[in-house]
């Protein structure tokens, strides 16, 4: 099942700008933007935001009002404030934390965000559990137990970054909450529910 999913991801993943980098700052910016915002909206704003603030230090040293102005149109402005504060804290540390537990101590970082940044930027074995991943696990296995995701990642020969993004991408493109595209699902033969809504 994992081999089929990961193979599908390599062939079908969206070529999103934040997938073209391993820079933890750029990945952190994308993850903050994607919270409660559509991918299409973030695609329009991500690169222009990084043009204004190309590095963590540039954002940390910027006045908050400039960061908020650049964030305009993305909504939920508390995310911009937390991103700015997190960059200031990382700048003070003098290094970018790679451990999810340490990342969770930064402003705006909850369990999902900490695990996403750790796994995607640093390839740390930290399975994420967002809405898409929970739905995929619930449909395929009949359960969304975080321990299941941990076990699957430990069995996978793929990188944690690819593993997490494959599950998220399947939920976003195929295993949708409404009208799942079961006919094009790479793991349909292993699915316990065959697209039945959990």
C-alpha positions as CSV (number, residue, x, y, z in Angstrom):
1,X,0.0,0.0,0.0
2,X,2.7,2.5,0.9
3,X,4.7,1.7,-2.2
4,X,1.6,2.4,-4.4
5,X,0.9,5.7,-2.5
6,X,4.4,7.0,-2.6
7,X,4.7,6.1,-6.3
8,X,1.5,7.9,-7.0
9,X,2.7,11.0,-5.1
10,X,5.9,11.2,-7.2
11,X,3.9,11.2,-10.4
12,X,1.0,13.3,-9.4
13,X,2.1,15.8,-6.7
14,X,1.4,19.5,-7.4
15,X,4.5,21.5,-8.3
16,X,4.0,24.0,-5.5
17,X,6.7,26.7,-4.9
18,X,7.4,25.6,-1.3
19,X,8.1,22.1,-2.5
20,X,11.0,23.4,-4.5
21,X,13.1,24.2,-1.4
22,X,14.6,22.6,1.7
23,X,15.1,26.0,3.4
24,X,13.4,25.7,6.8
25,X,12.4,29.4,6.9
26,X,10.7,29.2,3.5
27,X,8.9,26.0,4.5
28,X,7.8,27.6,7.8
29,X,6.4,30.6,6.0
30,X,4.3,28.3,3.7
31,X,3.0,26.3,6.6
32,X,1.9,29.4,8.5
33,X,0.2,30.6,5.4
34,X,-1.6,27.3,4.7
35,X,-3.3,27.2,8.1
36,X,-7.0,27.8,7.3
37,X,-6.2,29.2,3.9
38,X,-6.5,27.5,0.5
39,X,-3.5,26.4,-1.5
40,X,-4.6,28.5,-4.4
41,X,-4.6,31.7,-2.2
42,X,-1.2,30.9,-0.8
43,X,0.3,30.2,-4.2
44,X,-0.6,33.8,-5.2
45,X,1.0,35.4,-2.1
46,X,3.9,33.1,-1.1
47,X,6.6,34.2,-3.5
48,X,5.8,37.9,-3.2
49,X,6.0,37.6,0.6
50,X,9.4,36.0,0.3
51,X,10.6,38.7,-2.1
52,X,9.8,41.2,0.6
53,X,11.3,39.1,3.4
54,X,13.9,36.7,1.7
55,X,15.4,35.5,5.0
56,X,14.5,34.8,8.5
57,X,16.6,37.7,9.7
58,X,14.9,40.1,7.3
59,X,11.5,39.2,8.7
60,X,12.6,39.2,12.3
61,X,14.1,42.6,12.0
62,X,11.2,44.1,10.1
63,X,8.6,46.3,11.8
64,X,5.4,44.3,12.5
65,X,3.3,46.6,10.4
66,X,5.3,45.8,7.3
67,X,4.9,42.1,7.9
68,X,1.1,42.6,8.4
69,X,0.9,44.7,5.2
70,X,2.7,42.0,3.2
71,X,0.3,39.4,4.8
72,X,-2.8,41.3,3.5
73,X,-5.3,39.1,1.8
74,X,-4.3,35.9,3.6
75,X,-6.6,36.6,6.6
76,X,-6.2,35.4,10.2
77,X,-3.6,38.1,11.0
78,X,-2.6,36.5,14.3
79,X,-0.6,34.1,12.1
80,X,1.5,36.9,10.8
81,X,2.1,38.2,14.3
82,X,3.1,34.7,15.5
83,X,5.3,34.1,12.4
84,X,7.1,37.4,13.1
85,X,7.6,36.5,16.8
86,X,8.8,33.0,15.9
87,X,11.4,34.4,13.6
88,X,12.6,36.8,16.3
89,X,12.9,33.9,18.7
90,X,14.8,31.7,16.2
91,X,17.0,34.7,15.4
92,X,17.8,35.1,19.1
93,X,18.6,31.3,19.3
94,X,21.0,31.6,16.5
95,X,19.8,28.4,14.9
96,X,16.6,26.9,13.5
97,X,15.2,24.2,15.8
98,X,14.7,20.8,14.0
99,X,13.1,18.9,16.9
100,X,9.2,19.0,17.0
101,X,9.2,19.4,20.7
102,X,11.5,22.4,20.6
103,X,9.6,23.9,17.7
104,X,6.4,23.7,19.7
105,X,7.8,26.2,22.2
106,X,7.9,28.9,19.5
107,X,4.9,31.3,19.0
108,X,2.2,29.9,16.7
109,X,3.6,26.4,16.6
110,X,1.1,23.7,17.6
111,X,1.7,19.9,17.2
112,X,0.8,19.8,13.5
113,X,3.0,22.8,12.5
114,X,5.9,21.6,14.5
115,X,5.8,18.1,13.0
116,X,5.3,19.5,9.5
117,X,8.2,21.8,9.6
118,X,10.5,19.2,11.3
119,X,9.6,16.5,8.8
120,X,9.5,18.6,5.6
121,X,12.5,20.9,6.3
122,X,14.7,18.5,8.3
123,X,13.4,15.0,7.3
124,X,12.7,14.2,11.0
125,X,10.5,11.1,11.5
126,X,7.4,13.0,12.8
127,X,4.1,12.0,11.2
128,X,1.6,14.8,10.8
129,X,-2.1,14.5,11.6
130,X,-4.0,17.2,9.8
131,X,-7.6,16.9,8.5
132,X,-6.6,15.3,5.3
133,X,-4.4,12.7,6.9
134,X,-7.0,11.8,9.5
135,X,-9.6,11.3,6.8
136,X,-7.3,9.1,4.7
137,X,-6.3,6.9,7.6
138,X,-9.9,6.6,8.7
139,X,-11.1,5.6,5.3
140,X,-8.2,3.2,4.5
141,X,-7.9,1.6,7.9
142,X,-11.1,2.4,9.7
143,X,-9.2,4.3,12.3
144,X,-7.2,7.6,12.6
145,X,-5.1,6.6,15.6
146,X,-1.8,8.6,15.6
147,X,0.0,5.5,16.5
148,X,-1.0,4.0,13.2
149,X,0.7,6.8,11.4
150,X,3.8,6.3,13.5
151,X,3.9,2.6,12.7
152,X,3.4,3.2,8.9
153,X,6.2,5.8,8.9
154,X,8.5,3.3,10.6
155,X,7.7,0.7,8.0
156,X,8.2,3.1,5.1
157,X,11.5,3.1,3.2
158,X,10.7,6.7,2.0
159,X,11.8,9.9,3.7
160,X,9.5,11.3,6.4
161,X,9.0,14.4,4.2
162,X,7.8,12.4,1.3
163,X,5.7,10.2,3.5
164,X,3.8,13.1,5.1
165,X,3.3,15.0,1.9
166,X,2.0,11.9,0.1
167,X,-0.7,11.3,2.7
168,X,-1.7,15.0,2.7
169,X,-1.7,15.2,-1.1
170,X,-3.9,12.1,-1.4
171,X,-6.4,13.7,1.0
172,X,-6.4,17.0,-0.9
173,X,-6.6,15.6,-4.4
174,X,-8.3,12.2,-4.3
175,X,-9.7,11.2,-0.9
176,X,-11.7,14.3,-0.5
177,X,-14.3,14.9,2.2
178,X,-17.0,15.2,-0.4
179,X,-17.1,13.2,-3.6
180,X,-13.9,11.2,-3.1
181,X,-12.3,10.2,-6.4
182,X,-12.1,6.5,-5.6
183,X,-11.7,5.4,-9.2
184,X,-8.3,7.2,-9.3
185,X,-7.1,6.2,-5.9
186,X,-3.7,4.4,-5.8
187,X,-4.6,2.5,-2.7
188,X,-8.2,1.6,-3.5
189,X,-7.6,-2.1,-3.3
190,X,-6.4,-1.7,0.3
191,X,-9.2,0.7,1.4
192,X,-11.5,-0.6,4.1
193,X,-14.3,1.8,3.4
194,X,-14.1,2.3,-0.4
195,X,-14.7,6.0,0.0
196,X,-17.6,5.8,2.5
197,X,-17.7,9.0,4.5
198,X,-16.4,8.4,8.0
